[in-house]
């Protein structure tokens, strides 16, 4: 897609990746974008690069505005290869550009790329760059979500180029939130934000809160947030900042998500009365079968809901492999402020449900124990137990939700 002007003399010059479905293991059914921005000021400045496969796209976009050899500054907010791996192709066209980057960014970039002959200007929070009409302010955001991360604020444009923060993995012809919402729903957009936050930023909620607090305290006027993935927020950038603050504060829907797998359908059959019990208690419920769903979708749905029930058969005295894999991955994301319980079937020796509960306990979640189990296939009596279990769990989720009101 051709370059798009987002502010006077500032252009989106990125690339749309309609086809990517596996983004380092994170399944992206809607593709993604790699956004970068050209400031065609007296000192022509490029903010961020793109993924190497898309180097020619961004170069063509830049050439549509200015000869790349005229670029004298390259700001690298983040060195992850989806943003920085085209840097070699770009630097070949603008060998004299000075690279503005954090110290950790510079060291990291050297591990990925041959940087010999390039000129770096290491920056830290509060450092600025004047490009003529614009003043750029750099703010380090370490561990949001890599150690090198920073954001760039363009003062006179009231523009925050926020790198991964506030992004979404979504390929779309729309560049702005208002354009997107002309033909799609707010739910679709917000769901993409939840998806991205859950899979990328979940471990860093306290840092998200702290950084948003710093930006507010610094009194930066922001009327546009331009992330490095997905749409640009210009309609109401305060909305996405509030959404991030709420998520970081522990916001979640009053819902139970059942995340399960099954061998011979017994654990699956248990979900039916459990769902009914949850619904009869007036709580929304969603069901995700692990081998039928990408892990990233299960992670998103886990994070959107206040309560989660893990369903696992027992195999060789342990959890079913897909359930174990999911919980292992979830543990690494260090979830907080969520309630968890477990259920499942076993044949001659249990163990799966016990392990699932141990896993939730280790994560520090609000646990509802001991869960419910059945032998082989659920009997009518087991179904009643499952129904009551669902009701009881939903009641507890409602009580727990009250703590976050
Ligand atoms: Fe989109 Fe952390 O890279």
Boltz pocket constraint, residues with backbone or C-beta under 6 A from the ligand:
constraints:
  - pocket:
      binder: B
      contacts: [[A, 78], [A, 80], [A, 82], [A, 83], [A, 145], [A, 146], [A, 164], [A, 228], [A, 229]]
      max_distance: 6.0
